[in-house]
Amino acid sequence: MMQRVIAGIVCTLSLGWAAVAHGQIPVGTWERTDLPGKGIVMTASKCCNGGLRLVYNIPAAQGQPATTMTVDSPMDGTDVPVLVGGKPSGETMAIKRLDDRHYEAVVKMNGQSFGTAKSTLSADAKTITVEGVYGTQKTTETWVRKQ
């Protein structure tokens, strides 16, 4: 049950930002400001021969402990594993840059497609808006650069 809850949190709260990360996005710290993801903090750092390491700090919620999620992606559309609490989660992300401000991602759980996201970086590189589709559920996320 816990794994299912974390997988849901991971997919719905993290896919969006992961979809936008690429060398054009400033490395640093971003915070999700919309509900229900408010308070999730993501740190982007360089890794993977030109890709990014995305570390999401997900606060405790609904009786679940705080956790971290890590994605090391070359940002070329390749499926990469998602680690939750440092362990494989069964989830993968394929993140791809379309141009300097537009990105897309596909999330799979145990090899089956779970969701997609299209993201746009603002012209001043301070805000990311993510439109995701997970099954029949549509979401919109807002991420603001903290540093």
C-alpha positions in Angstrom: 0.0 0.0 0.0 2.8 2.4 1.0 4.5 1.8 -2.4 1.3 2.6 -4.3 0.8 5.9 -2.3 4.4 6.9 -2.9 4.2 6.0 -6.6 1.1 8.2 -6.9 2.8 11.1 -5.2 5.9 10.6 -7.4 4.0 10.5 -10.6 1.6 13.3 -10.0 3.9 15.6 -8.1 7.2 15.1 -10.0 6.6 14.3 -13.6 6.0 17.8 -14.6 9.3 19.4 -13.5 11.2 16.4 -14.7 9.7 17.0 -18.1 11.3 20.5 -18.3 14.8 19.9 -17.0 17.6 20.3 -19.5 20.8 22.2 -19.8 18.9 25.4 -20.7 17.1 25.3 -17.3 19.2 26.9 -14.5 20.5 24.4 -12.0 19.4 25.3 -8.5 16.3 24.9 -6.3 12.7 25.1 -7.4 9.5 24.9 -5.3 6.1 23.7 -6.4 3.6 26.4 -5.4 0.2 24.9 -6.5 -2.0 22.6 -4.6 -1.8 19.6 -3.9 2.0 19.7 -4.5 2.7 22.9 -2.6 5.9 22.5 -0.5 7.7 20.0 -2.7 11.3 21.2 -3.4 13.3 20.0 -6.3 17.1 20.6 -6.7 18.6 20.3 -10.2 22.3 19.7 -10.6 24.5 18.7 -13.6 25.2 15.0 -14.1 25.1 12.2 -16.7 27.4 13.6 -19.4 25.3 16.8 -20.0 22.1 15.7 -18.3 20.6 16.6 -14.9 20.1 15.0 -11.5 16.7 15.9 -10.1 16.2 15.4 -6.4 12.7 16.0 -5.1 12.2 16.5 -1.4 8.6 15.5 -0.7 7.2 16.5 2.7 5.2 14.2 4.9 1.6 14.1 4.0 -1.6 12.1 4.7 0.2 9.9 7.3 3.1 9.1 5.0 6.7 10.1 6.0 8.8 12.6 4.1 10.8 11.1 1.3 13.1 11.9 -1.6 12.9 11.0 -5.2 15.9 11.0 -7.5 16.1 11.0 -11.3 19.4 11.0 -13.2 18.5 11.8 -16.8 20.6 12.4 -20.0 17.6 14.5 -21.1 17.4 12.8 -24.5 14.1 10.9 -24.1 15.8 7.7 -22.7 13.9 5.8 -20.0 15.7 6.1 -16.7 14.9 4.6 -13.3 13.2 6.7 -10.5 14.6 6.1 -7.1 12.4 6.7 -4.0 14.2 6.9 -0.7 17.3 5.6 -2.6 15.6 2.5 -3.8 14.2 1.5 -7.2 10.4 2.3 -7.4 9.5 0.4 -10.6 8.9 3.8 -12.2 10.9 5.2 -15.2 10.9 8.7 -16.8 11.8 9.6 -20.3 12.5 13.3 -20.4 13.2 15.2 -23.7 13.9 18.8 -24.6 11.9 20.1 -27.5 13.4 23.6 -27.6 14.8 26.1 -25.1 11.5 26.6 -23.3 9.4 23.4 -24.1 9.9 19.9 -22.8 8.0 16.6 -22.6 8.2 13.5 -20.5 6.7 10.0 -20.4 6.3 8.2 -17.1 6.0 4.4 -16.9 5.3 2.2 -13.9 6.6 -1.4 -14.2 7.0 -0.9 -18.0 3.5 0.4 -18.6 2.9 4.0 -19.6 1.3 5.9 -16.7 1.3 9.6 -17.8 2.7 12.4 -19.9 3.6 16.0 -19.3 4.3 19.1 -21.4 6.2 21.9 -19.8 6.9 25.5 -20.5 9.7 27.6 -19.0 8.9 31.3 -18.7 10.9 33.8 -20.7 12.7 35.0 -17.5 13.5 31.4 -16.5 11.8 31.9 -13.1 8.6 29.8 -13.5 7.7 26.5 -15.0 4.1 25.6 -15.9 3.4 21.9 -16.4 0.3 20.3 -18.0 0.1 16.6 -17.3 -2.2 13.8 -18.1 -2.3 10.7 -15.9 -4.9 8.3 -17.2 -8.0 10.5 -17.4 -6.8 13.0 -14.8 -5.4 16.3 -16.0 -3.1 18.4 -13.8 -1.4 21.8 -13.9 1.7 22.4 -11.9 3.5 25.7 -11.1 7.2 25.6 -10.1 9.0 28.8 -9.0 12.8 29.1 -8.9 14.1 29.8 -5.4 17.8 30.2 -6.3 
